[in-house]
Amino acid sequence: MPRKSNRYTSFILQVSLLLAVMVGLTTFLLYRLNVRAEAAIQEKVDEHFGALAEAVHVTLASMPTSMWLPEFIQQHPIHPHFSRVVHLIFITDSRHIITDSTNPVVLGKELVSAGPLPDPEHQISFEELISQTQPSEPREMRYYNFPVVTGNSQGTEEERIHVLLSWGGIPDILTETSRNRLLAMAGMLIATMLLLIWLVWRFTRPIDDLLRAERQVARGDLDVQLQVRHRDEIGSLAETFNEMVNALKRNRQLEERLREVEQAAAIGRLASGIAHEIRNPLNFINLSIDHVRSRFRPAVGDGTQFEKLLDSIKSEVARLNRLVTDFLSYGRPTRISPQSIDLPRLVDDVLSPLAAQAEEQQVQIVVESDAILPEIQADAELVKICLSNLFINALQAMPMGGQLKVALTSQGNGVTIAVSDTGIGIAPEHLDKIFEPYYSNKETGIGLGLALTKKLVQDHGGTITVRSQPDQGSTFTITLPQAHRQASEPGELTVSGRNNE
């Protein structure tokens, strides 16, 4: 079953975590910008009011003296840290006459708040006063005035100290802070969008692989498998898809096995009919040949041609009888009667009837065997059928002579029988079909020899493999277990070539 996606790797959680992190980072960044702006503004405010206090202090200190403000400030200068903030200091009496000022040009003039000046020579408006003292770089100014009561021998008088300070820097800080906030918000928004795009691409990219795999499955390719890269919803989807494909593959295999079973059943019925319709006439023909041999042998002359003709007829009858036997053997369940067999002797028993044909074709037969071979439990007659099919195929593959080699070796808990020839070999396009029923590349074969051999080997719990190269020969290898066991699955088959009947 496909595993469940980890809740910590789900797409929804990843997006939620990303948004939460980006919101947190944005909040933290804005907070840091605000703290920085507040600190800068506080510094400017402290500087501003420090300069105001310094200006008032200097002015009060100069009033009891006979010195004008410029002279007094020259002797008692304002702290350099505040001097750049203080732009104008002046004193007015109760009649609004400027009695002292850091700007000597305005001395003696009456300070008028606003409106047209009746006497411009002796009056000055507040706006004009500021314009005369404004620095070359425009800055926002702040104006302060404080009442001061002074007295002498003639009585007291109320005067006012006026201070004009620069508010420069604070608007710049506010502007810079607003700009930084905008840039921070834009940067975080762009970063969030890019991360979301990457996350969505990472999440949807496997969907393209899934679509391609789905199209392959639709074309009938059930060998496709998706790679599971992540433990999220897409990973679970890929695993589910793989499970679905595996289930379809198993269903296809079951359908193929069902067809094979149905085909085998049909073959069994056909074989039964053939056995009744053909085997009895074949037996009659065979008996008739023996009767002709004994009753009608030529009285004079050489009977060699007569015997050769009868042997050919009996050989063809035997071949037809073998075809009927193959039908019967392949189309019905195998009944195995396991017994301890001497494998080298069994091989000799199978090769003996073929010795004459091998000699006629100039085929050398070589049998090699380990000194000690374990006794195997198998059905001797069925093993003979398997070996006979392989030996006959090997001889048919070497019509112009060659070598037939049989090697018996011990392997684990069983034995291996390797049958090699130096014949014509098998074309690569035939390699994966030679064990299929009714497949043959011979004009006289019906394609059941190797199919029956494979079935009998598998029924013994063994395996059969083959290697072959065109014009170099073929090697069939049968592996049988020491003790017979009924195979729960068909025996393993590795095909790389061999002629089939």
C-alpha positions in Angstrom: 0.0 0.0 0.0 1.3 3.5 -0.7 2.5 5.3 2.4 0.7 8.3 3.8 2.2 11.7 3.1 4.0 13.2 6.1 1.9 16.0 7.5 5.1 18.0 7.9 5.8 17.8 4.2 2.3 18.4 2.8 2.0 21.1 0.2 -0.6 23.1 2.2 1.6 23.1 5.3 4.6 24.2 3.2 2.7 27.1 1.7 1.4 28.1 5.1 4.8 27.9 6.7 6.3 30.0 3.9 3.6 32.7 4.2 4.0 32.7 8.0 7.8 33.0 7.8 7.5 35.8 5.2 4.9 37.7 7.3 7.1 37.3 10.3 10.2 38.5 8.4 8.3 41.5 7.0 7.0 42.4 10.5 10.4 42.1 12.0 12.0 44.2 9.2 9.4 46.9 9.5 9.8 46.9 13.3 13.6 47.3 12.9 13.0 50.2 10.5 10.6 51.9 12.9 13.0 51.5 15.8 15.8 52.9 13.7 13.7 55.9 12.6 12.5 56.5 16.2 16.1 56.6 17.4 17.1 59.0 14.7 14.1 61.3 15.3 14.8 61.2 19.1 18.4 62.2 18.4 17.3 65.1 16.3 14.7 66.2 18.8 17.3 66.1 21.6 19.6 68.1 19.4 16.9 70.6 18.6 15.8 71.3 22.2 19.4 71.2 23.3 20.1 74.0 20.8 17.1 75.9 22.0 18.2 75.7 25.6 21.7 76.7 24.7 20.4 79.7 22.7 18.2 80.9 25.6 21.0 80.4 28.0 23.5 82.5 26.0 20.9 85.2 25.4 20.0 85.5 29.1 23.7 85.6 29.9 24.3 88.5 27.5 21.4 90.7 28.7 23.0 92.0 31.9 26.1 93.0 29.9 26.7 95.9 27.6 27.7 93.7 24.7 25.6 93.0 21.7 24.7 89.4 21.0 27.2 88.8 18.2 30.0 90.1 20.4 28.9 88.0 23.4 28.5 84.9 21.3 31.9 85.5 19.8 33.4 85.5 23.3 31.1 82.9 24.6 30.4 80.7 21.6 27.5 78.3 21.4 28.4 74.6 21.5 29.4 73.5 18.0 27.0 70.7 18.2 24.1 73.2 18.5 25.5 76.2 16.5 24.5 74.6 13.2 20.9 74.4 14.4 20.5 77.9 15.7 19.9 80.4 12.9 18.7 83.5 14.5 18.4 85.0 18.0 16.8 88.4 18.7 15.2 90.3 21.6 12.2 92.6 21.4 10.9 95.0 24.0 7.3 95.6 24.9 6.8 97.8 21.8 8.1 94.9 19.6 11.2 96.8 18.7 14.2 94.5 18.0 16.7 95.6 20.6 19.4 93.0 20.0 19.9 90.3 17.4 22.6 88.0 15.9 21.6 89.7 12.6 22.6 93.4 13.1 20.6 94.4 9.9 17.3 94.1 11.8 18.3 96.1 14.9 15.9 98.9 15.8 13.1 97.7 13.5 9.6 97.0 14.7 8.5 93.3 14.3 5.2 93.1 12.6 3.5 89.8 12.5 1.9 90.1 9.0 0.3 92.4 6.5 1.6 95.4 4.6 4.2 97.5 6.3 3.3 101.2 6.7 6.9 102.1 7.3 9.1 99.5 5.6 12.3 101.4 6.6 11.6 101.0 10.3 9.4 97.9 10.3 10.0 94.2 9.3 7.6 91.3 9.0 8.2 87.9 10.5 8.2 86.3 7.0 10.9 88.8 5.8 12.9 88.2 8.9 12.9 84.5 8.3 13.8 84.9 4.6 16.8 87.1 5.5 18.1 84.4 7.9 17.2 81.3 5.9 20.3 79.3 4.8 21.1 78.6 1.2 19.6 75.1 1.4 15.9 75.4 2.3 15.0 73.8 5.5 11.9 73.7 7.6 12.3 76.3 10.4 10.8 76.3 13.9 10.2 79.5 15.8 10.1 79.9 19.6 9.8 83.0 21.9 9.9 83.4 25.6 8.9 86.4 27.8 11.7 87.8 30.1 11.1 90.4 32.8 14.1 92.7 33.2 14.5 95.5 35.8 16.7 98.5 36.6 16.6 101.6 38.8 13.8 103.0 36.6 11.6 99.9 37.0 10.8 96.6 35.2 10.1 95.9 31.6 8.9 92.8 29.8 11.1 91.7 26.9 10.9 88.6 24.7 13.7 86.3 23.5 13.1 85.0 20.0 14.9 81.9 18.7 14.7 80.6 15.1 15.9 76.9 14.8 16.3 74.6 11.9 14.1 71.5 11.9 16.2 70.0 9.2 16.9 66.3 9.3 13.6 65.1 10.8 11.6 65.3 7.5 14.5 63.6 5.8 14.4 60.8 8.3 10.7 60.4 7.8 11.0 60.4 4.1 13.9 57.9 4.2 11.9 55.7 6.6 8.9 55.7 4.3 11.1 54.8 1.3 12.8 52.0 3.3 9.4 50.6 4.3 8.2 50.7 0.7 11.4 48.9 -0.5 11.2 46.4 2.3 7.5 45.6 1.5 8.3 45.3 -2.2 11.3 43.2 -1.6 9.5 40.8 0.7 6.6 40.6 -1.7 8.9 39.7 -4.6 10.7 37.2 -2.5 7.4 35.6 -1.4 6.2 35.4 -5.0 9.5 33.8 -6.1 9.4 31.3 -3.3 5.8 30.5 -4.0 6.5 30.1 -7.7 9.4 27.7 -6.9 7.3 25.8 -4.4 4.4 25.4 -6.9 6.9 24.4 -9.7 8.5 21.9 -7.3 5.0 20.6 -6.5 3.6 20.4 -10.0 6.7 19.2 -11.9 6.1 15.5 -10.9 2.6 15.9 -12.4 4.1 16.2 -15.8 6.0 13.0 -15.2 2.7 11.4 -14.1 1.0 12.6 -17.3 3.7 11.1 -19.4 3.6 7.8 -17.5 -0.2 7.8 -17.9 0.1 8.1 -21.7 2.6 5.2 -21.7 0.2 3.1 -19.7 -2.6 4.0 -22.1 -0.4 2.7 -25.0 0.0 -0.6 -23.1 3.4 -0.1 -21.6 3.1 -1.5 -18.0 6.8 -1.3 -17.3 6.7 2.4 -16.5 7.4 3.4 -12.9 7.5 6.8 -11.3 10.3 7.9 -9.1 9.1 8.9 -5.6 11.2 12.0 -4.8 9.1 13.6 -2.0 7.1 12.4 1.0 4.1 14.7 0.2 0.9 14.5 -1.6 2.6 14.1 -5.0 4.8 11.3 -3.5 1.8 9.5 -2.3 0.2 10.0 -5.8 3.3 8.5 -7.5 3.2 5.5 -5.1 -0.5 5.0 -5.8 0.2 5.2 -9.5 3.0 2.6 -9.2 0.7 0.3 -7.3 -2.0 0.7 -9.9 0.5 -0.2 -12.7 1.8 -3.2 -10.8 -1.8 -4.3 -10.3 -2.5 -3.9 -14.0 0.6 -5.9 -14.8 -0.4 -8.7 -12.4 -3.9 -8.7 -14.0 -2.3 -9.0 -17.4 -0.1 -11.9 -16.3 -3.1 -13.6 -14.8 -5.0 -13.1 -18.1 -2.0 -14.6 -20.0 -1.9 -17.6 -17.7 -5.6 -18.0 -18.1 -5.2 -18.0 -21.9 -2.4 -20.6 -21.5 -4.6 -22.8 -19.3 -7.5 -22.5 -21.8 -5.1 -23.2 -24.6 -3.7 -26.2 -22.8 -7.2 -27.5 -22.2 -8.0 -27.1 -25.9 -4.8 -28.9 -26.7 -5.7 -31.7 -24.3 -9.0 -32.2 -26.0 -7.4 -32.1 -29.4 -4.7 -34.5 -28.3 -7.3 -37.0 -27.0 -9.0 -36.9 -30.4 -5.7 -37.3 -32.2 -4.8 -40.2 -30.0 -8.0 -42.0 -30.8 -7.9 -41.2 -34.5 -4.2 -41.6 -35.3 -2.5 -43.8 -32.7 -4.5 -46.9 -33.5 -3.8 -46.7 -37.3 -0.1 -46.0 -36.5 0.0 -49.2 -34.4 -1.6 -51.2 -37.2 0.9 -49.7 -39.7 3.8 -50.6 -37.4 2.6 -54.2 -36.9 2.1 -54.4 -40.7 5.6 -53.4 -41.3 6.9 -56.2 -39.0 4.6 -58.6 -40.8 5.9 -57.5 -44.2 9.5 -57.8 -43.0 9.0 -61.4 -41.9 6.7 -62.7 -44.7 7.8 -60.8 -47.8 11.6 -60.5 -47.5 13.1 -60.9 -51.0 14.0 -64.6 -51.6 16.9 -63.7 -53.9 19.3 -60.8 -54.1 20.4 -58.3 -51.4 17.6 -57.4 -49.0 19.5 -54.2 -47.8 17.3 -51.9 -49.8 14.2 -53.7 -48.6 15.3 -53.3 -44.9 16.3 -49.7 -45.4 12.9 -48.9 -46.9 11.0 -50.6 -44.0 13.3 -48.8 -41.5 12.4 -45.5 -43.0 8.7 -46.3 -42.8 9.0 -47.3 -39.2 11.0 -44.1 -38.5 8.3 -41.9 -39.9 5.7 -43.9 -38.0 7.7 -43.4 -34.8 8.0 -39.7 -35.5 4.2 -39.4 -35.9 3.7 -41.4 -32.7 6.1 -39.1 -30.9 4.1 -36.0 -32.1 1.0 -37.6 -30.7 2.8 -38.3 -27.4 4.0 -34.7 -27.3 0.4 -33.5 -27.7 -0.8 -35.7 -24.9 2.1 -34.8 -22.6 1.8 -31.1 -23.0 -1.9 -30.8 -22.9 -2.5 -32.6 -19.6 -1.2 -32.2 -16.0 2.1 -33.9 -15.4 2.2 -36.8 -13.1 5.6 -37.1 -11.5 6.8 -40.2 -9.9 10.1 -39.1 -8.2 12.8 -41.7 -7.6 16.5 -41.7 -7.1 18.2 -41.7 -10.5 21.8 -42.2 -11.6 22.1 -39.2 -13.9 25.2 -40.3 -15.9 23.6 -43.6 -16.7 20.4 -41.9 -17.7 22.3 -39.6 -20.1 23.9 -42.7 -21.6 20.6 -44.4 -22.0 19.2 -41.3 -23.9 22.3 -41.0 -26.1 22.6 -44.6 -27.1 19.7 -44.6 -29.7 21.2 -41.4 -31.2 24.7 -42.7 -31.6 24.1 -44.0 -35.1 22.6 -40.8 -36.3 25.5 -38.8 -34.7 28.0 -41.0 -36.5 26.2 -40.6 -39.8 26.3 -36.8 -39.4 29.9 -36.9 -38.2 28.9 -35.4 -34.8 31.3 -36.1 -31.9 29.5 -36.8 -28.6 31.4 -35.8 -25.4 30.1 -36.4 -21.9 31.8 -34.8 -18.9 30.8 -35.3 -15.3 32.0 -34.4 -11.9 33.5 -37.2 -10.0 30.8 -37.1 -7.3 27.3 -36.1 -8.2 24.4 -36.1 -5.7 21.5 -38.4 -6.4 18.5 -36.5 -7.5 14.9 -37.3 -6.9 13.1 -37.0 -10.2 10.9 -38.9 -12.7 13.4 -40.7 -14.9 11.1 -41.0 -17.9 10.2 -37.3 -17.9 13.9 -36.3 -17.5 14.6 -38.6 -20.5 12.0 -36.8 -22.6 13.7 -33.5 -21.7 17.2 -34.7 -22.6 16.0 -36.4 -25.7 14.4 -33.2 -27.0 17.6 -31.3 -26.4 19.9 -34.0 -27.9 17.7 -34.3 -31.0 17.6 -30.5 -31.5 21.4 -30.4 -31.1 21.9 -33.0 -33.8 19.5 -31.3 -36.1 21.4 -28.0 -35.7 24.6 -29.8 -36.9 23.8 -31.4 -40.3 27.4 -31.0 -41.5 29.0 -32.3 -38.3 30.3 -30.8 -35.1 30.4 -31.6 -31.4 27.6 -32.4 -28.9 28.8 -31.9 -25.4 27.0 -32.9 -22.2 28.4 -31.6 -18.9 27.1 -32.8 -15.6 28.1 -30.7 -12.6 27.1 -30.4 -8.9 25.6 -27.1 -7.9 24.4 -26.4 -4.4 21.6 -28.7 -3.5 21.2 -30.0 -7.1 22.8 -30.8 -10.4 23.3 -28.9 -13.6 23.0 -30.5 -17.1 24.6 -28.4 -19.8 23.9 -29.5 -23.4 26.1 -27.6 -26.0 26.4 -27.9 -29.7 28.5 -26.2 -32.4 25.6 -25.8 -34.8 24.0 -23.0 -36.6 22.8 -21.2 -33.4 19.7 -19.1 -33.1 18.9 -15.7 -34.6 18.4 -12.9 -32.0 14.8 -12.3 -33.1 13.9 -15.8 -32.2 15.4 -15.9 -28.7 12.4 -14.8 -26.7 10.0 -17.2 -28.5 11.7 -20.6 -28.6 9.9 -21.9 -25.5 6.5 -20.8 -26.6 4.1 -23.6 -27.6 3.7 -24.1 -31.4 6.6 -21.8 -32.3 9.2 -23.4 -34.6 11.6 -22.2 -37.2 11.7 -25.6 -38.8 9.5 -26.7 -41.7 8.8 -30.1 -40.1 8.4 -29.0 -36.5 5.2 -28.2 -34.6 6.9 -26.3 -31.8 6.1 -28.4 -28.8 9.6 -30.0 -28.1 11.1 -27.2 -26.1 7.8 -26.0 -24.7 7.3 -29.5 -23.3 10.9 -29.6 -22.0 10.4 -26.3 -20.2 7.1 -27.5 -18.7 8.6 -30.8 -17.4 11.7 -29.0 -15.9 9.5 -26.5 -14.1 7.2 -29.3 -12.8 10.3 -30.7 -11.2 11.0 -27.3 -9.5 14.0 -26.7 -11.8 15.1 -24.0 -14.3 16.2 -24.0 -17.9 18.4 -21.3 -19.5 19.9 -21.0 -22.9 22.8 -19.1 -24.5 23.2 -18.9 -28.3 25.1 -17.0 -31.0 24.4 -17.4 -34.7 26.8 -19.8 -36.5 28.6 -20.5 -33.1 26.2 -22.9 -31.5 23.9 -23.0 -28.5 24.1 -24.2 -24.8 21.0 -25.3 -22.9 21.4 -25.5 -19.1 19.0 -27.5 -16.9 19.2 -27.2 -13.2 17.3 -29.8 -11.1 17.0 -29.8 -7.3 18.4 -32.7 -5.4 15.0 -33.4 -3.9 11.9 -33.0 -6.1 9.6 -30.1 -5.1 6.5 -28.8 -6.8 7.2 -25.3 -8.1 4.7 -22.7 -6.7 5.6 -20.4 -9.6 6.8 -21.3 -13.1 10.5 -22.0 -13.2 12.8 -19.1 -14.1 13.5 -18.8 -17.8 16.5 -16.9 -19.1 16.5 -16.9 -22.9 19.4 -16.0 -25.2 18.8 -18.5 -28.0 18.0 -22.1 -29.3 16.1 -23.8 -32.1 12.7 -25.2 -31.2 10.8 -28.0 -32.7 
